[in-house]
């Protein structure tokens, strides 16, 4: 008789250990990303940038936040290897190499802004579960702070590149904008790109 039972696959304990380690790293990284989003929103990264090694009380005072919770946030930043900690002096420090991608004036771009998308995805867990059950869609207003985060992200990725990189990709577009044309931006969000272009090209007319 033909054996129709499914084949027995060998279990590789070493592969299971590797995957477990990778998955734990993912969990830790997701938690740190959410805390980075909080550090951006509360301007804790901005407060720490340029500070010498400081106590949690000094950092909280500069950021005008509650020390008790700043201390907990700092603990997460230390375990995430974003902030350094000196147990001898109980001081914390944001290295300038880290501040270079985590502050509002970051020369390499503020990566704490897209970290907010991770926090947003967690906040929509119930919505996504319901969509999977019903097959129905979702609306913009069901995603907390969506336009706020998109505007902040676009400000440093789109608007900052608009005149030197993006508009020159379309031959003759800058000349046309200077002469005066009608421009429509569909899905303009908070309209930061339109406002920047309207200021730069006063002869053109912009709608979003």
SULJO-V879578 format. One record per residue. N is the residue number from 1. RES is the residue in one letter. OMEGA is omega in radians with two decimals (NA if undefined). Layout:
n->N res->RES omega->OMEGA
n->N res->RES omega->OMEGA
//
This chain:
n->1 res->X omega->3.13
n->2 res->X omega->3.13
n->3 res->X omega->-3.12
n->4 res->X omega->-3.14
n->5 res->X omega->-3.12
n->6 res->X omega->-3.14
n->7 res->X omega->3.09
n->8 res->X omega->-3.11
n->9 res->X omega->3.14
n->10 res->X omega->3.11
n->11 res->X omega->-3.10
n->12 res->X omega->-3.13
n->13 res->X omega->-3.14
n->14 res->X omega->3.10
n->15 res->X omega->3.10
n->16 res->X omega->3.11
n->17 res->X omega->-3.14
n->18 res->X omega->-3.14
n->19 res->X omega->3.10
n->20 res->X omega->3.13
n->21 res->X omega->3.12
n->22 res->X omega->-3.10
n->23 res->X omega->3.08
n->24 res->X omega->3.07
n->25 res->X omega->3.11
n->26 res->X omega->3.13
n->27 res->X omega->3.12
n->28 res->X omega->-3.14
n->29 res->X omega->3.11
n->30 res->X omega->3.13
n->31 res->X omega->3.13
n->32 res->X omega->3.13
n->33 res->X omega->3.10
n->34 res->X omega->3.13
n->35 res->X omega->3.05
n->36 res->X omega->3.08
n->37 res->X omega->3.10
n->38 res->X omega->3.10
n->39 res->X omega->3.09
n->40 res->X omega->-3.07
n->41 res->X omega->-3.13
n->42 res->X omega->-3.14
n->43 res->X omega->3.10
n->44 res->X omega->3.09
n->45 res->X omega->3.13
n->46 res->X omega->-3.14
n->47 res->X omega->-3.09
n->48 res->X omega->-3.09
n->49 res->X omega->3.12
n->50 res->X omega->3.10
n->51 res->X omega->2.95
n->52 res->X omega->3.06
n->53 res->X omega->-2.99
n->54 res->X omega->3.09
n->55 res->X omega->3.10
n->56 res->X omega->3.12
n->57 res->X omega->3.13
n->58 res->X omega->3.13
n->59 res->X omega->3.13
n->60 res->X omega->3.13
n->61 res->X omega->-3.14
n->62 res->X omega->-3.13
n->63 res->X omega->-3.11
n->64 res->X omega->-3.14
n->65 res->X omega->-3.12
n->66 res->X omega->-3.06
n->67 res->X omega->-3.10
n->68 res->X omega->-3.11
n->69 res->X omega->3.04
n->70 res->X omega->3.13
n->71 res->X omega->3.10
n->72 res->X omega->3.11
n->73 res->X omega->3.12
n->74 res->X omega->3.11
n->75 res->X omega->3.09
n->76 res->X omega->3.13
n->77 res->X omega->3.11
n->78 res->X omega->3.14
n->79 res->X omega->3.07
n->80 res->X omega->3.11
n->81 res->X omega->3.07
n->82 res->X omega->3.09
n->83 res->X omega->3.10
n->84 res->X omega->-3.10
n->85 res->X omega->3.08
n->86 res->X omega->-3.10
n->87 res->X omega->-3.12
n->88 res->X omega->-3.11
n->89 res->X omega->-3.07
n->90 res->X omega->-3.14
n->91 res->X omega->-3.12
n->92 res->X omega->-3.12
n->93 res->X omega->3.02
n->94 res->X omega->-3.10
n->95 res->X omega->-3.12
n->96 res->X omega->3.11
n->97 res->X omega->3.10
n->98 res->X omega->3.10
n->99 res->X omega->-3.10
n->100 res->X omega->3.09
n->101 res->X omega->-3.05
n->102 res->X omega->-3.09
n->103 res->X omega->-3.11
n->104 res->X omega->3.09
n->105 res->X omega->-3.07
n->106 res->X omega->-3.12
n->107 res->X omega->-3.11
n->108 res->X omega->-3.08
n->109 res->X omega->-3.06
n->110 res->X omega->-3.10
n->111 res->X omega->3.07
n->112 res->X omega->3.11
n->113 res->X omega->3.11
n->114 res->X omega->3.04
n->115 res->X omega->3.12
n->116 res->X omega->3.09
n->117 res->X omega->3.10
n->118 res->X omega->3.10
n->119 res->X omega->-3.14
n->120 res->X omega->3.14
n->121 res->X omega->3.08
n->122 res->X omega->-3.12
n->123 res->X omega->-3.12
n->124 res->X omega->-3.10
n->125 res->X omega->-3.12
n->126 res->X omega->3.13
n->127 res->X omega->-3.11
n->128 res->X omega->3.10
n->129 res->X omega->-3.13
n->130 res->X omega->3.10
n->131 res->X omega->3.11
n->132 res->X omega->-3.13
n->133 res->X omega->-3.00
n->134 res->X omega->-3.06
n->135 res->X omega->3.14
n->136 res->X omega->-3.10
n->137 res->X omega->-3.14
n->138 res->X omega->-3.09
n->139 res->X omega->-3.13
n->140 res->X omega->-3.02
n->141 res->X omega->3.11
n->142 res->X omega->3.12
n->143 res->X omega->-3.03
n->144 res->X omega->3.04
n->145 res->X omega->-3.04
n->146 res->X omega->-3.08
n->147 res->X omega->3.10
n->148 res->X omega->-3.12
n->149 res->X omega->3.14
n->150 res->X omega->-3.14
n->151 res->X omega->-3.14
n->152 res->X omega->3.12
n->153 res->X omega->3.13
n->154 res->X omega->3.14
n->155 res->X omega->-3.11
n->156 res->X omega->-3.14
n->157 res->X omega->-3.09
n->158 res->X omega->-3.06
n->159 res->X omega->-3.13
n->160 res->X omega->-3.11
n->161 res->X omega->-2.92
n->162 res->X omega->-2.98
n->163 res->X omega->-3.08
n->164 res->X omega->-3.01
n->165 res->X omega->-2.96
n->166 res->X omega->-3.11
n->167 res->X omega->3.12
n->168 res->X omega->3.12
n->169 res->X omega->3.11
n->170 res->X omega->-3.08
n->171 res->X omega->3.07
n->172 res->X omega->-3.06
n->173 res->X omega->-3.12
n->174 res->X omega->3.09
n->175 res->X omega->3.14
n->176 res->X omega->3.12
n->177 res->X omega->3.12
n->178 res->X omega->3.10
n->179 res->X omega->-3.13
n->180 res->X omega->3.10
n->181 res->X omega->3.04
n->182 res->X omega->-3.09
n->183 res->X omega->3.06
n->184 res->X omega->3.05
n->185 res->X omega->3.14
n->186 res->X omega->-3.06
n->187 res->X omega->-2.99
n->188 res->X omega->-3.11
n->189 res->X omega->3.12
n->190 res->X omega->2.99
n->191 res->X omega->-3.09
n->192 res->X omega->3.13
n->193 res->X omega->3.12
n->194 res->X omega->3.14
n->195 res->X omega->3.12
n->196 res->X omega->3.13
n->197 res->X omega->3.13
n->198 res->X omega->3.10
n->199 res->X omega->-3.09
n->200 res->X omega->-3.04
n->201 res->X omega->-3.05
n->202 res->X omega->3.14
n->203 res->X omega->-3.14
n->204 res->X omega->-3.11
n->205 res->X omega->-2.99
n->206 res->X omega->3.08
n->207 res->X omega->3.11
n->208 res->X omega->NA
//
